[in-house]
Amino acid sequence: MSDPQLPENPDLEPNSSPAHTNTAQAATKNIVNKSSETDPSSGQWASATLEKLLFATLAEQKTARRWRLFTRLAWLVFAVFVVWSLTHRGSTSSTDKTGVHTAVVEIKGEIASGADASAEGIVAAMRAAFEDTSAQGIVLLINSPGGSPVQAGIINDEIKRLKAKHNKPIYAVVEESCASAAYYIAAATDKIYVNKASIVGSIGVLMDGFGFTGLMDKLGVERRLMTAGANKGFLDPFSPQTEAQRAFAQTMLDQIHKQFIDVVKTGRGDRLKDSPELFSGLFWTGQQAVELGLADQLGSLDFVAREVIKAEELVDYTRRENVAERLAKRFGAAVGEGAVRAARAVPAIR
């Protein structure tokens, strides 16, 4: 018996077809070729890898250069925008006026240096309104609980100066509130108009703070404060306050209160009613304020413009913070402003 014949290709099954055989051979050849290309011992592999690395490095450098150029251009555009915005500060609608009108200057929020209702901004707006020949009169639109007597005093003095220089009427129109330093300002105007439910008055001065000496004693905390001057730290909340220091602070408050009273009496004159509580720090509704002589009559902004000034068109002269200034405050000087105010040693007087 003769031996069986083995297939010529030992890698294939005996029943494999010629087509299957050719496909397997081609696949094997491709694998071998690829293996030879990626063989570390091959010079072609090293050259190809080096070439790819070089091109990748060049591409990365180009991307980095483009990004640096873009960043510099972006900062340049931002800087130009900030400079332009700061040089055009105090945007108002006065540029849109076409004829005679009533000038409006808003006093809203706390009256303080650096605030929206600061003497710097309000005085600049009033000057622009008084100097505009098309403005027939000025209205201070007030909605403020008060603030700094210094800022209010600056505005009060400037109202008197501008009235005498330009011979134009200026009125105060109260929305929700006109208290303390806000009334200090309103007292310099020709007339004060209120809503019957407005809050008006609070002619007084206060200095507030806290004392933690008893709590520190209970906690066993020792305050180590060193000063040069016997009274240098008398407003320190962690140190006890002597009677002499308390009397000194009260004298100072009484003096500022007298200044406030004199301003109100000068501005309101004989319109004030004789009441022992008028300068006690109390506040009243708008209707009560008219009865006491703290205000002249009920009226709104539109009423004053239409019936009193006789120029119904309103033009806002209020200086407003623009986008660049808000960004500058956010990324610059205003960082930590709240913490700085809270850490001030001397309580604010208002």
SULCORWO-V378922 format. One record per pair of residues at least 12 apart in sequence whose C-alpha atoms are under 10 Angstrom apart, sorted by sequence separation. I is the first residue (numbers start at 0). J is the second residue. D is the distance in Angstrom with one decimal. If there is no record, write none. Layout:
# SULCORWO-V378922
i;j;d
I;J;D
I;J;D
This chain:
# SULCORWO-V378922
i;j;d
8;20;8.5
11;23;9.0
106;118;9.9
125;137;7.8
173;185;9.0
233;245;8.8
285;297;7.5
301;313;8.4
10;23;9.6
91;104;10.0
125;138;9.4
171;184;8.8
172;185;8.6
224;237;9.0
230;243;9.7
300;313;9.1
106;120;9.7
125;139;8.9
171;185;5.8
223;237;9.4
224;238;8.3
230;244;7.5
234;248;9.4
277;291;8.0
106;121;7.4
170;185;7.9
171;186;8.5
222;237;6.6
223;238;9.3
233;248;9.7
263;278;9.4
277;292;9.7
104;120;9.8
105;121;7.9
169;185;9.7
170;186;9.7
171;187;9.0
172;188;10.0
177;193;9.0
221;237;9.2
222;238;7.2
277;293;8.8
104;121;7.2
170;187;8.9
171;188;6.3
176;193;9.0
182;199;7.3
183;200;9.2
220;237;10.0
221;238;9.9
260;277;9.5
271;288;9.7
272;289;9.9
274;291;7.9
104;122;9.5
121;139;9.4
169;187;8.9
170;188;5.2
171;189;7.9
172;190;8.6
173;191;7.5
174;192;9.1
175;193;8.7
176;194;9.4
181;199;9.1
182;200;6.4
183;201;9.8
260;278;6.9
271;289;9.4
272;290;7.9
273;291;8.1
104;123;10.0
105;124;9.2
169;188;5.5
170;189;5.5
171;190;6.3
172;191;6.0
173;192;6.2
174;193;6.7
175;194;7.8
178;197;9.9
181;200;8.9
182;201;8.1
183;202;8.0
259;278;9.0
270;289;9.5
271;290;9.0
272;291;5.2
273;292;9.3
104;124;6.6
105;125;10.0
168;188;8.0
169;189;5.8
170;190;5.1
171;191;4.7
172;192;4.8
173;193;4.8
174;194;6.6
175;195;9.8
176;196;9.0
177;197;7.7
178;198;7.0
179;199;8.3
180;200;9.3
181;201;9.5
182;202;7.7
270;290;9.6
271;291;6.1
272;292;5.7
103;124;8.9
104;125;6.9
168;189;6.6
169;190;7.6
170;191;6.0
171;192;6.1
172;193;5.9
173;194;6.8
174;195;9.8
175;196;7.5
176;197;5.5
177;198;6.2
178;199;5.3
179;200;6.2
180;201;8.7
181;202;9.8
257;278;9.4
270;291;8.1
271;292;4.3
272;293;8.3
102;124;9.5
103;125;8.7
167;189;9.9
168;190;9.0
169;191;9.5
170;192;7.6
171;193;8.3
172;194;8.5
173;195;10.0
174;196;8.9
175;197;4.8
176;198;4.5
177;199;5.0
178;200;4.9
179;201;4.9
180;202;8.1
215;237;7.8
256;278;8.7
270;292;5.0
271;293;6.3
102;125;8.7
174;197;6.2
175;198;6.2
176;199;6.0
177;200;6.7
178;201;5.3
179;202;5.3
180;203;9.0
214;237;9.4
215;238;9.8
256;279;9.7
269;292;8.4
270;293;7.6
271;294;8.9
104;128;8.4
173;197;6.9
174;198;8.5
175;199;8.8
176;200;8.8
177;201;8.6
178;202;7.4
179;203;6.6
180;204;9.1
210;234;9.2
211;235;9.6
212;236;7.5
213;237;9.1
256;280;9.7
268;292;9.2
270;294;8.6
271;295;10.0
102;127;9.3
103;128;8.0
116;141;9.9
155;180;9.9
162;187;9.7
173;198;8.5
174;199;9.9
178;203;9.5
179;204;7.8
209;234;9.3
210;235;8.1
211;236;6.0
212;237;5.3
213;238;9.8
267;292;7.6
270;295;8.2
102;128;5.9
155;181;9.9
158;184;8.4
162;188;8.9
173;199;8.3
208;234;8.4
209;235;8.9
210;236;4.5
211;237;5.2
212;238;6.1
213;239;9.1
267;293;7.2
101;128;9.0
102;129;8.4
116;143;8.8
155;182;9.9
157;184;9.9
158;185;9.5
162;189;9.3
208;235;9.2
209;236;5.6
210;237;6.0
211;238;7.7
212;239;6.3
266;293;10.0
267;294;8.6
151;179;9.4
152;180;8.3
155;183;7.1
156;184;8.9
158;186;10.0
159;187;6.7
208;236;7.2
209;237;8.5
210;238;7.5
211;239;8.6
212;240;9.6
267;295;9.5
102;131;9.1
116;145;9.8
117;146;9.7
118;147;9.8
121;150;9.9
125;154;9.3
129;158;9.9
151;180;5.6
154;183;9.0
155;184;5.1
158;187;6.5
159;188;8.1
210;239;7.6
264;293;9.9
116;146;9.3
117;147;9.2
136;166;9.7
137;167;7.7
138;168;8.6
139;169;7.5
140;170;8.6
141;171;6.9
142;172;8.8
143;173;8.9
150;180;8.3
151;181;7.0
154;184;6.4
155;185;7.9
157;187;9.3
158;188;7.2
159;189;9.9
210;240;8.8
263;293;8.7
89;120;8.2
100;131;10.0
102;133;9.0
103;134;9.6
118;149;8.8
119;150;8.5
122;153;8.3
126;157;8.8
130;161;9.0
136;167;5.9
137;168;6.4
138;169;5.7
139;170;6.1
140;171;6.1
141;172;6.1
142;173;6.2
143;174;8.8
144;175;9.1
145;176;8.9
148;179;8.5
149;180;8.8
150;181;9.9
151;182;8.8
152;183;7.3
153;184;8.9
154;185;9.6
155;186;7.9
156;187;8.0
158;189;10.0
99;131;9.7
100;132;9.7
101;133;8.5
102;134;5.8
107;139;9.9
118;150;5.2
121;153;9.9
122;154;6.2
125;157;8.6
126;158;9.1
129;161;7.0
135;167;7.1
136;168;5.2
137;169;4.6
138;170;4.8
139;171;4.7
140;172;5.0
141;173;4.9
142;174;5.4
143;175;7.8
144;176;6.1
145;177;7.2
146;178;8.9
147;179;9.1
148;180;5.7
151;183;6.2
152;184;7.3
155;187;5.8
91;124;9.0
99;132;8.2
100;133;6.3
101;134;5.5
102;135;7.6
103;136;8.7
104;137;7.5
105;138;8.3
106;139;6.8
107;140;7.9
108;141;8.8
109;142;9.2
110;143;7.4
117;150;6.6
118;151;7.0
121;154;7.3
122;155;9.5
125;158;8.0
128;161;10.0
129;162;8.2
132;165;9.6
134;167;8.8
135;168;7.8
136;169;5.8
137;170;6.3
138;171;5.6
139;172;6.1
140;173;6.1
141;174;6.1
142;175;5.6
143;176;5.6
144;177;6.1
145;178;5.4
146;179;7.2
147;180;6.4
148;181;9.1
150;183;9.9
151;184;5.7
154;187;9.0
155;188;8.5
89;123;8.8
93;127;9.1
98;132;9.5
99;133;4.6
100;134;5.1
101;135;5.8
102;136;6.2
103;137;5.9
104;138;6.3
105;139;5.8
106;140;6.0
107;141;5.9
108;142;6.6
109;143;6.1
110;144;8.3
111;145;8.8
112;146;9.5
116;150;9.0
117;151;8.5
118;152;8.7
119;153;8.9
120;154;9.9
122;156;9.9
123;157;9.9
130;164;9.7
131;165;9.9
135;169;9.5
136;170;8.0
137;171;8.6
138;172;6.7
139;173;8.3
140;174;7.2
141;175;8.1
142;176;5.0
143;177;5.4
144;178;4.9
145;179;4.8
146;180;5.4
147;181;9.2
150;184;9.3
151;185;9.4
89;124;8.2
93;128;8.7
98;133;6.0
99;134;5.8
100;135;6.0
101;136;5.4
102;137;4.7
103;138;4.9
104;139;5.0
105;140;4.7
106;141;4.8
107;142;4.8
108;143;4.8
109;144;6.5
110;145;5.8
111;146;5.9
112;147;8.0
116;151;9.6
118;153;6.4
119;154;8.6
122;157;6.9
126;161;7.3
129;164;9.0
130;165;7.4
132;167;10.0
141;176;7.2
142;177;5.9
143;178;6.6
144;179;6.7
145;180;4.3
146;181;7.4
148;183;7.8
152;187;10.0
97;133;8.5
98;134;8.4
99;135;6.4
100;136;7.7
101;137;6.0
102;138;6.2
103;139;6.1
104;140;6.1
105;141;6.1
106;142;6.3
107;143;5.1
108;144;6.9
109;145;5.8
110;146;4.5
111;147;5.4
117;153;9.7
118;154;5.8
121;157;9.8
122;158;8.2
125;161;8.2
129;165;6.5
141;177;6.3
142;178;8.7
143;179;8.7
144;180;7.6
145;181;4.8
148;184;9.5
96;133;8.4
98;135;10.0
99;136;9.6
100;137;9.3
101;138;7.3
102;139;8.6
103;140;6.8
104;141;8.6
105;142;8.1
106;143;6.8
107;144;8.6
108;145;7.7
109;146;5.4
110;147;5.8
111;148;8.8
112;149;9.2
117;154;8.9
118;155;9.5
129;166;8.8
130;167;9.7
140;177;9.8
141;178;9.6
143;180;8.4
144;181;6.7
145;182;7.6
146;183;10.0
93;131;9.3
96;134;9.5
105;143;9.9
107;145;9.3
108;146;8.7
109;147;8.2
110;148;8.5
111;149;8.6
112;150;6.9
129;167;7.1
143;181;6.0
144;182;9.0
145;183;8.6
106;145;10.0
110;149;9.5
111;150;6.2
118;157;9.5
122;161;9.8
126;165;9.9
128;167;9.9
129;168;9.3
142;181;8.1
143;182;8.9
145;184;9.5
110;150;6.8
111;151;8.5
129;169;9.2
141;181;7.4
93;134;9.8
110;151;7.2
141;182;9.0
206;248;8.7
141;184;9.5
206;249;9.2
125;169;9.7
141;185;8.3
205;249;9.5
139;184;9.3
140;185;9.7
139;185;7.9
206;252;7.8
204;251;9.9
205;252;7.1
204;252;6.3
205;253;9.7
139;188;8.6
203;252;9.0
204;253;7.9
138;188;9.0
203;253;9.0
204;254;9.6
205;255;9.7
137;188;9.6
204;255;7.1
205;256;9.1
138;190;9.9
139;191;9.4
140;192;9.7
141;193;9.7
203;255;8.7
204;256;5.8
138;191;9.7
203;256;5.8
204;257;9.5
144;198;8.9
202;256;7.8
203;257;8.9
142;197;9.3
143;198;9.7
144;199;9.2
145;200;9.9
202;257;10.0
204;259;8.5
142;198;9.4
143;199;10.0
144;200;9.7
145;201;8.9
148;204;8.6
203;259;7.5
144;201;9.0
147;204;9.9
202;259;7.2
203;260;8.3
146;204;9.9
202;260;7.3
202;263;8.7
106;171;9.9
116;181;9.8
103;169;9.8
105;171;9.9
102;169;9.3
103;170;9.7
104;171;9.7
105;172;9.7
106;173;9.7
107;174;9.6
101;169;10.0
103;171;9.9
108;176;9.8
103;172;9.9
107;176;9.4
110;179;10.0
111;180;9.8
107;177;9.5
110;180;7.2
106;177;9.6
109;180;9.1
110;181;7.4
109;181;8.7
108;181;9.5
186;259;9.9
107;181;9.1
202;276;9.7
203;277;9.8
106;181;8.1
183;258;10.0
187;262;7.8
202;277;7.5
203;278;6.5
204;279;9.6
205;280;9.4
183;259;6.8
186;262;7.2
187;263;7.8
190;266;9.4
191;267;9.6
201;277;8.6
202;278;5.2
203;279;6.4
204;280;7.7
182;259;9.6
183;260;8.9
186;263;5.5
187;264;10.0
189;266;8.1
190;267;8.7
200;277;8.1
201;278;7.5
202;279;6.5
203;280;4.5
106;184;9.6
184;262;9.1
185;263;8.9
186;264;8.4
187;265;8.2
188;266;7.3
189;267;8.7
200;278;8.4
201;279;7.5
202;280;4.7
203;281;8.1
180;259;8.7
183;262;7.1
184;263;9.2
186;265;8.2
187;266;5.1
188;267;9.0
200;279;9.5
201;280;4.2
202;281;7.0
203;282;10.0
179;259;9.0
182;262;10.0
183;263;6.8
186;266;5.0
187;267;8.0
200;280;7.2
201;281;4.9
202;282;7.8
182;263;8.3
185;266;8.6
186;267;6.4
200;281;6.5
201;282;4.7
184;266;9.7
185;267;9.7
186;268;9.8
199;281;8.9
200;282;4.4
201;283;8.2
183;266;9.3
199;282;5.5
200;283;6.3
198;282;6.5
199;283;5.3
200;284;8.7
197;282;10.0
198;283;5.6
199;284;6.1
200;285;9.3
197;283;8.0
198;284;4.8
199;285;6.2
196;283;9.0
197;284;5.3
198;285;6.0
199;286;9.4
195;283;10.0
196;284;5.3
197;285;4.7
198;286;9.3
199;287;8.7
200;288;7.6
195;284;6.4
196;285;5.4
197;286;8.0
198;287;9.4
199;288;6.4
194;284;8.3
195;285;4.4
196;286;6.9
197;287;9.6
198;288;8.5
199;289;9.6
193;284;9.0
194;285;5.5
195;286;4.6
196;287;9.2
197;288;9.0
193;285;5.5
194;286;7.4
195;287;8.0
192;285;8.6
193;286;7.9
195;288;8.8
200;293;7.4
255;348;9.3
256;349;9.9
194;288;10.0
195;289;8.8
199;293;7.8
200;294;9.5
255;349;9.6
193;288;8.5
194;289;9.9
199;294;8.3
192;288;10.0
193;289;8.2
252;348;8.3
191;288;9.9
192;289;8.7
252;349;9.6
191;289;9.0
193;293;10.0
197;297;9.8
179;280;8.1
191;292;9.7
192;293;9.8
193;294;6.9
195;296;9.1
196;297;9.8
178;280;9.4
179;281;9.7
191;293;7.9
192;294;6.2
193;295;8.0
194;296;8.5
195;297;6.4
178;281;9.6
179;282;8.9
190;293;9.7
191;294;5.0
192;295;6.0
193;296;6.5
194;297;5.5
195;298;8.7
178;282;7.4
190;294;7.3
191;295;5.4
192;296;5.3
193;297;4.9
194;298;6.2
177;282;9.4
178;283;9.5
190;295;6.1
191;296;7.1
192;297;5.4
193;298;5.7
194;299;7.0
149;255;9.9
152;258;9.5
156;262;9.8
176;282;9.7
189;295;9.5
190;296;8.5
191;297;8.6
192;298;5.2
193;299;7.0
148;255;8.2
152;259;8.9
155;262;8.6
159;266;9.7
176;283;9.9
186;293;8.3
191;298;8.9
192;299;6.9
193;300;9.5
148;256;9.6
151;259;9.9
176;284;9.1
177;285;9.5
185;293;9.7
186;294;9.0
192;300;8.5
235;343;9.8
236;344;8.2
175;284;9.7
176;285;9.0
185;294;9.3
235;344;6.4
236;345;9.6
148;258;9.6
152;262;8.9
175;285;9.3
192;302;9.5
234;344;6.9
235;345;7.9
236;346;9.9
148;259;8.2
155;266;9.7
174;285;9.6
182;293;9.0
192;303;8.1
233;344;9.8
234;345;6.4
235;346;9.6
173;285;8.6
182;294;10.0
232;344;8.6
233;345;9.5
234;346;7.8
232;345;9.4
173;294;9.5
172;294;9.7
171;294;9.3
173;297;9.4
174;298;9.8
172;297;9.2
173;298;8.7
174;299;8.0
172;298;7.4
173;299;7.8
174;300;9.0
172;299;6.4
173;300;8.6
171;299;9.8
172;300;6.2
171;300;9.0
172;301;9.8
170;300;9.7
172;302;9.8
172;303;8.1
171;303;9.4
170;303;8.3
170;304;9.9
208;344;9.5
170;307;9.5
208;345;8.7
209;346;9.4
170;308;9.4
207;345;9.6
208;346;6.1
168;307;9.9
169;308;9.3
206;345;9.3
207;346;6.1
208;347;8.8
168;308;8.1
206;346;6.2
207;347;7.3
205;346;9.6
206;347;6.2
207;348;7.7
205;347;8.4
206;348;4.9
207;349;9.2
205;348;5.8
206;349;6.9
204;348;6.9
205;349;5.6
204;349;5.5
203;349;8.2
140;299;9.4
140;300;7.4
139;300;9.2
138;300;7.7
138;303;8.2
137;303;9.9
138;304;8.2
136;303;9.7
137;304;9.0
136;304;8.2
135;304;9.3
180;349;7.1
138;308;9.4
179;349;7.4
136;307;9.2
137;308;8.5
136;308;6.0
135;308;6.6
136;309;8.9
134;308;9.7
135;309;8.0
136;310;8.2
135;310;6.8
138;313;9.6
134;310;8.4
137;313;9.8
133;310;9.9
137;314;9.7
138;315;9.7
140;317;10.0
134;312;9.8
137;315;10.0
139;317;9.7
134;313;9.4
137;316;9.6
134;314;8.5
128;314;9.2
128;315;9.1
128;316;6.6
127;316;7.3
128;317;9.5
126;316;9.5
127;317;9.6
124;315;9.1
125;316;7.5
124;316;5.5
125;317;8.3
123;316;9.1
124;317;5.6
125;318;9.7
123;317;8.7
124;318;6.1
121;316;9.2
122;317;9.8
123;318;7.7
124;319;9.9
121;317;7.1
122;318;9.6
103;300;8.9
120;317;7.7
121;318;7.2
120;318;5.8
151;349;9.9
101;300;9.7
119;318;9.5
120;319;8.3
148;347;10.0
149;348;9.3
101;301;9.6
120;320;9.8
147;347;7.8
148;348;7.4
149;349;9.0
103;304;9.5
116;317;9.6
146;347;8.8
147;348;6.6
148;349;5.9
101;303;9.0
102;304;8.9
115;317;9.5
116;318;9.4
146;348;8.0
147;349;5.1
101;304;5.9
115;318;8.2
116;319;9.9
146;349;5.1
100;304;8.2
101;305;8.9
115;319;7.4
145;349;7.2
100;305;9.9
115;320;7.8
114;320;10.0
101;308;7.1
100;308;8.7
101;309;8.3
102;310;9.3
100;309;8.5
101;310;5.6
99;309;9.4
100;310;4.9
101;311;6.7
102;312;8.7
103;313;6.7
104;314;8.9
105;315;8.0
99;310;6.4
100;311;6.4
101;312;6.0
102;313;6.1
103;314;5.9
104;315;6.2
105;316;8.1
106;317;8.4
98;310;9.5
99;311;8.7
100;312;4.8
101;313;5.0
102;314;5.1
103;315;4.8
104;316;5.5
105;317;5.8
99;312;7.4
100;313;5.7
101;314;6.2
102;315;6.1
103;316;5.8
104;317;4.8
105;318;8.7
98;312;8.5
99;313;9.3
100;314;6.6
101;315;8.6
102;316;6.5
103;317;7.1
104;318;8.3
105;319;9.9
97;312;9.5
99;314;9.7
102;317;9.3
96;312;8.7
96;313;8.8
97;314;10.0
96;314;6.8
95;314;8.2
96;315;9.7
93;313;9.4
94;314;9.0
95;315;10.0
92;313;9.4
93;314;5.7
94;315;9.8
92;314;6.0
93;315;6.4
94;316;9.5
91;314;8.1
92;315;5.5
93;316;6.1
91;315;5.9
92;316;6.6
93;317;9.4
90;315;9.5
91;316;5.1
92;317;8.7
90;316;8.0
91;317;6.2
92;318;10.0
89;316;8.4
90;317;7.8
91;318;6.5
89;317;7.4
90;318;6.0
91;319;7.4
89;318;4.2
90;319;6.1
88;318;7.6
89;319;5.4
90;320;8.0
88;319;7.8
89;320;6.9
90;321;7.5
88;320;7.3
89;321;7.6
88;321;6.9
87;321;9.0
88;322;9.9
85;320;9.5
88;323;9.3
84;320;9.9
85;321;8.1
88;324;8.6
84;321;7.1
85;322;9.5
84;322;7.7
85;323;7.0
111;349;9.7
84;323;5.9
85;324;7.1
110;349;9.4
81;321;9.8
83;323;8.8
84;324;7.8
81;322;8.5
82;323;8.3
80;322;9.7
81;323;5.2
82;324;10.0
80;323;7.4
81;324;7.7
78;323;9.6
81;326;8.8
77;323;9.1
81;327;8.3
